[in-house]
Amino acid sequence: MNGLVIADAGAIFSLAITDNLEFLNQIFTEVKIPEAVWKEITLDQKTNFYTSIQAFFKSKVIQIQKFNQLSPLMDYGESEAVILYQELNADFLLIDDKKARKIAENLGVKCVGTLGVLSSAKDKGLLKNLKPVFEKLLANNRYYSLNLLNSLGSSLELHNEEKII
C-alpha cells in the first residue's frame, strides 16, 4: 500500500490483540495518529496489549490544527483521524467503524480497515494464514462480517445467526 496512513483506535486495538501492529510499518511508509486516538488507546493501562500500543504509537501522535467540526457526526477519535488525514494529505485512513468509514469516504477519504491490512500482509508474505488471526479477532469480541472474513479465505465454521456486524 505504501504512503502515509492515519490510524483510528478500533483498528489499532484489533491489530494489537492479534500481535500484528508491526504490519503497519511493513505496509505503509509512515503511520500517524491524532491526539484523541492516542488518549483513547492509552486509556486502559490494564490491557494485555497496552505496552505494545504505547511503545508503537508514542512517537506517532500529531495534534490537529483545525476545529473538529466532525465530532457531531462520529466519535472524537474518528473525527480527529479524518481531520488529520486531510491536514497531512495522507494516503489512507485506517478505520473499521462502518458509519464513520462511510462518512469519511463521502468526504473523499481513502479508507482501509484491519482486514485490508491483514490481507495485504498475507499478500506480501508477512502472514502465512489469515484464519487463526480472524479466529483471535472473533474470540476477543472484535466485530467483523463473517461473510467478509470468509470471502478473504478464512473458512470459519460459524453459522449465519452468529454473524458479527
N, C-alpha and C positions, 0 to 999 in steps of 0.2 A: 504494500500500500504506500509506503514512504510518505514523507511530509509531516507537518505538524498536526497533532491530534490534541484536542481538548477533551478531558475525561470527566464524566459525571460519576457520582457516588455509587449508584446501583451497579454499574459495570465494574467499577473498581472492587466492590465487595465480592462480586461473582468471580473475578479473576484471582482475588486474594484467597478466597475459600478453596479454590482449586490449585493453589500454589502456582499460578501462571502469570503473575504481574510482569515478569521479565519479558514475556512475549511483546509487551508494548514497546520496549527498547529495541527488540529484534525486528519488529514490523514497521514501526514508524521512526522517522528521523529525530523527532522531538516530541515530548509529552509535557503538557502543562495542565494545571487545574486552577480554577478560581478559588479565592479565599473561602467562599461559602461552602464549596465542596470539601476543602481542607477541614473546616470546622465540623462538617458532617461525618467525615471518615475517621476523624480522630476523637470523636465524642466519647465513644465507649472503649475505654482503655483495657477492659477485661476480656475482650475478644481474643481468640487464639491467634488471629492474624494482625492484631494492632501493630505489633513491632515491625512486621514486614511492610505494612501500609505506610507507617510513619517514615521508615527509612527510605522507601522508594519515592515518596512524594514530597518530602520535606523541602527539597531544593527546587521543586517544580511549581510552587504556588505563586500566582500573579493576582494582584488586586485589579478589579475592573476600574475603568476611568469614568464611564458613563453612569448616569442614573439608571437603576434597574427598573425599567418600565414594563418588563415581562413578568414580574413577580405575581401579579393578579392571575396570570394565565397558567402558571406552573410553579412547582416548589422553588425555593430560593436558590438552591444549588444548581438545579437545572437551568433556571433563568440566567444566573450568572455565567454558566458554562456557554450558553448561546451568545451572550453579550461578549464574552472573552473570545469566542470563535470569531465573531465579527470584528472586534478590535484588533486582533492579531492576524486577521485574514488567514485563518487556519485552513487546513485541507480537509479535516474530518472532525466530527463531534462524536465521541464515544458515549452512547446513551442507549439505555434499554427501555425506559418507560415509554409505553405506546403513545399516550396522549401527548407528552412533551416532545417526543420524536416527531409526531405529526405536525405540531405547531412549528418546530424548528425547520422541518422540511418545507413547510409553507413559506418560511422566511428565506428560503434558498440555501439552507444549511445542508451540507453533505454529511449524512449520518451513517454510522456503523455501530453495530451492537456487539455485545460479548460473543455471541455465536459467530459473527463475522470475523472477529479477531481469532477465535479458536479455529475456525475453518481455514483462515489464512495461515495460521501456524502449522496446521496439518499439511496444507499445500506446499509450504516451504520446508517440510521435513522436520519441523521443530517438535511436532507432536505425532506420535505413532497412531493413536486410536482415539477417536472422539467419544466413544461410548462410555468409558469409565469417568471421563470428565463430566459428561452430561448427567450420569447417574449421581455423581457427587453434588452437582448443582441441585438436582431434584431432592436429594437426601437432606440438603441444607436449606430447603424452602426457597430456592431461587426459582422464580416463576417464568417459564417459557412454554410456548405452544408445543405440545407433543408432536403435532403434525410437522412443525418446523424442525424439531430435533430429529424426527425420523427421516425427514427429507434430506437432512445432512448426513444420513448414513449411520445413525446411532443404533437403529433396530431395537429400541427399548420395548420391553414386553409390558406395556401398560394399556389399560382399557380406556375407551373413549370417555367413560364417566370420571376417569382420573385426569382428564385433560387439564393442563395448567395454562392459565391465561397469562 
